[in-house]
Amino acid sequence: MRAPKRVLILGATSAMAQEAARLWAAQGARIGLLARDEGRLAVIADDLATRGASEIVTVACDCAKADSVAVLDDIAARFGGLDIVLLAYGVLGDQTMLEQNPNALADLLQVNFVSAALWCQAASNLLEKQTFGSLVVIGSVAGDRGRQSNYVYGAAKAGLGVLVQGIAHRLARSGARAVLIKPGFVDTPMTAGFSKGPLWASAEQLGKIIVGAAENGKAIVYAPGFWRLIMLVIRSVPARIFHKTRL
């Protein structure tokens, strides 16, 4: 009988992460949940237990400030290793405000890139030592080309994407792997104020993509897949034309 997967989710209150966690729970996984809101963590843990998770560990902490090495080592020791580490936290920010407020700009970069990079490095060290396991990181198509509407957020996701690609290259011969998920528009509480259209995916769709990406051999996964073509077109538009748009 195959042993249950051992999964650690950083930013477990993310709508996408919750949907992925529900699928892992249905497989009987042992799941570690990290997020700031202790009350919401308890609700999520109860939900996962009813769905079949064999063990649940919750850690109420700010992922942007936590000691990544210590937390990873602690959960890995409890579970006897980790099969999947999912990094799913981040903030969108307001581009106009970020352009005028250096402190807010620094905070967003700290959360979305600096702290995420520390978790990725700690996880990659752990998985490389194990010689198995997947680091799955939620990036964004916003990192494919800088646009006036969200270039600070996009810059953080672009930097994180290059980091994860480098980790994937580093891990390629170790037996472990790193995967970058690039969602397009996703209907979640973080995007509640946006008008929705046909290009929008549900958190449930993304959960399925995340779980699949943790298992298959792809290093970069656009979510849903049609965003690969959309971003290819956007990246290919010459600057003299692109700068006339309001994207």
Disulfide bonds with the S-S distance in Angstrom:
none
